[in-house]
Amino acid sequence: KVIQDIQKTTNTTITITEVDNKGIVDIFGVDKAALDGALARIKAIVAIPEVGETYHGRIRSIVAFGAFVEIMPGKDALLHISEIDYKRFETMEETGLKEGDEIDVKLIGIDPKTGKLKLSRKALLPKPEGYVERERRPRPERGERRERREHKGE
């Protein structure tokens, strides 16, 4: 279905054969522009997101804590509300972002356990004059438990 769509929209013919457990993709077209268009679409499908890279994405959904942005075909990543701007937002409505908006974002991390992608729009914006980075409190490791305080009156 995907290959057929690429062929139809780029006016190309695409064949995939397997040689020594590797897929070989051949693209045939009437001109270089058609070939380049098909190749770009195929590369976008097989591309692996890289930390530090900037992507132009489309907002797929808005949730209370941020937005999910499609940065590559079929690859969504979280843009947390705290990474939208240097200004602090209480709600996503305050950000002005809506589903379908296209924005530039930077991939700032990939969770090693889940593979989830973390984005930042703030990282692409100039720091406001006099901006001081908030100090992050150290978080206990997941395995550690903090001591519970005794409640009076129990």
C-alpha positions as CSV (number, residue, x, y, z in Angstrom):
1,K,0.0,0.0,0.0
2,V,2.8,2.4,1.0
3,I,4.9,1.6,-2.1
4,Q,1.9,1.8,-4.4
5,D,1.2,5.3,-3.0
6,I,4.8,6.4,-3.6
7,Q,4.7,5.1,-7.1
8,K,1.4,6.8,-7.9
9,T,2.3,10.2,-6.3
10,T,5.9,10.3,-7.8
11,N,5.2,8.7,-11.2
12,T,7.8,6.0,-10.6
13,T,8.1,2.2,-10.5
14,I,9.6,0.6,-7.5
15,T,10.8,-3.0,-7.1
16,I,12.0,-4.7,-4.0
17,T,14.1,-7.9,-4.2
18,E,15.9,-9.9,-1.5
19,V,19.5,-10.8,-2.0
20,D,21.5,-12.5,0.9
21,N,18.9,-11.4,3.5
22,K,19.1,-7.8,2.3
23,G,16.4,-5.8,0.6
24,I,17.4,-4.2,-2.7
25,V,15.2,-1.3,-3.8
26,D,15.2,-0.2,-7.4
27,I,13.4,2.9,-8.5
28,F,12.6,3.6,-12.1
29,G,11.2,7.0,-13.3
30,V,10.8,9.3,-16.2
31,D,13.1,12.1,-14.8
32,K,15.4,12.9,-11.9
33,A,12.8,14.8,-10.0
34,A,10.5,11.8,-9.9
35,L,13.4,9.5,-8.8
36,D,14.5,12.0,-6.1
37,G,10.9,12.3,-4.8
38,A,10.5,8.6,-4.5
39,L,13.9,8.2,-2.9
40,A,13.2,10.9,-0.3
41,R,9.9,9.2,0.7
42,I,11.6,5.9,1.1
43,K,14.5,7.4,3.1
44,A,11.9,9.0,5.4
45,I,10.3,5.7,6.1
46,V,13.6,3.9,7.0
47,A,15.3,6.8,8.7
48,I,16.4,6.5,12.3
49,P,15.8,9.6,14.5
50,E,19.1,11.1,15.8
51,V,19.5,13.0,19.0
52,G,20.5,16.6,18.3
53,E,18.8,16.7,14.9
54,T,16.1,19.3,14.1
55,Y,12.9,18.0,12.5
56,H,9.9,19.8,10.9
57,G,6.9,18.0,12.2
58,R,3.1,18.1,12.4
59,I,1.2,18.1,15.8
60,R,-0.8,14.9,15.8
61,S,-2.5,15.3,19.2
62,I,-2.6,17.6,22.2
63,V,-2.6,16.2,25.7
64,A,-2.6,17.9,29.1
65,F,1.2,17.6,29.5
66,G,2.3,18.4,26.0
67,A,1.9,17.5,22.3
68,F,2.7,14.4,20.2
69,V,4.5,15.5,17.1
70,E,5.0,13.3,14.0
71,I,8.7,14.0,13.0
72,M,8.9,11.3,10.4
73,P,6.3,9.1,8.7
74,G,4.9,6.9,11.5
75,K,7.3,8.3,14.1
76,D,5.6,10.4,16.9
77,A,7.5,12.0,19.7
78,L,6.5,13.9,22.9
79,L,7.0,17.7,23.1
80,H,6.5,18.2,26.8
81,I,4.8,21.4,27.9
82,S,8.0,22.5,29.7
83,E,10.0,22.2,26.4
84,I,7.7,24.4,24.3
85,D,9.2,27.8,25.3
86,Y,11.3,29.5,28.0
87,K,8.0,30.9,29.3
88,R,6.2,28.7,31.8
89,F,2.7,27.5,30.6
90,E,0.1,26.1,33.1
91,T,-2.1,24.6,30.3
92,M,-1.6,23.6,26.7
93,E,-4.3,26.1,25.7
94,E,-1.9,28.9,26.8
95,T,0.7,27.7,24.3
96,G,-1.5,28.4,21.2
97,L,-0.5,25.1,19.6
98,K,-3.2,23.1,17.9
99,E,-3.5,19.7,16.2
100,G,-2.3,20.0,12.6
101,D,0.2,22.8,13.3
102,E,3.6,22.3,11.7
103,I,6.6,23.2,14.0
104,D,10.3,22.8,14.1
105,V,11.6,20.7,17.0
106,K,14.9,19.2,18.2
107,L,15.2,15.6,19.3
108,I,16.8,16.0,22.8
109,G,16.6,12.4,24.0
110,I,15.5,8.8,23.5
111,D,14.5,6.8,26.6
112,P,16.9,3.8,26.7
113,K,14.2,1.5,28.1
114,T,11.1,2.4,26.1
115,G,12.6,4.0,23.0
116,K,10.3,7.0,23.4
117,L,11.5,10.1,21.7
118,K,11.7,13.5,23.6
119,L,11.5,16.8,21.8
120,S,12.2,20.4,22.5
121,R,11.1,23.5,20.7
122,K,12.7,25.7,23.4
123,A,16.2,24.4,22.4
124,L,15.7,26.1,19.0
125,L,14.8,29.5,20.4
126,P,17.2,32.2,21.5
127,K,17.5,32.4,25.3
128,P,15.7,35.5,26.7
129,E,18.0,38.1,28.1
130,G,18.7,37.5,31.8
131,Y,17.2,34.0,31.6
132,V,18.4,31.7,34.4
133,E,18.0,28.0,34.1
134,R,16.0,26.5,36.9
135,E,18.0,24.1,39.0
136,R,16.6,20.5,38.7
137,R,16.1,18.6,41.9
138,P,17.9,15.3,41.9
139,R,15.4,12.5,41.6
140,P,15.8,9.3,43.5
141,E,16.5,6.2,41.4
142,R,13.4,4.2,40.7
143,G,14.5,1.3,42.9
144,E,15.1,3.5,45.9
145,R,12.3,4.4,48.3
146,R,12.3,7.6,50.3
147,E,11.6,7.3,54.0
148,R,8.0,7.9,54.9
149,R,7.3,10.5,57.5
150,E,5.2,9.5,60.4
151,H,1.8,11.2,60.5
152,K,0.7,12.7,63.8
153,G,-2.5,11.6,65.3
154,E,-2.4,8.1,63.9
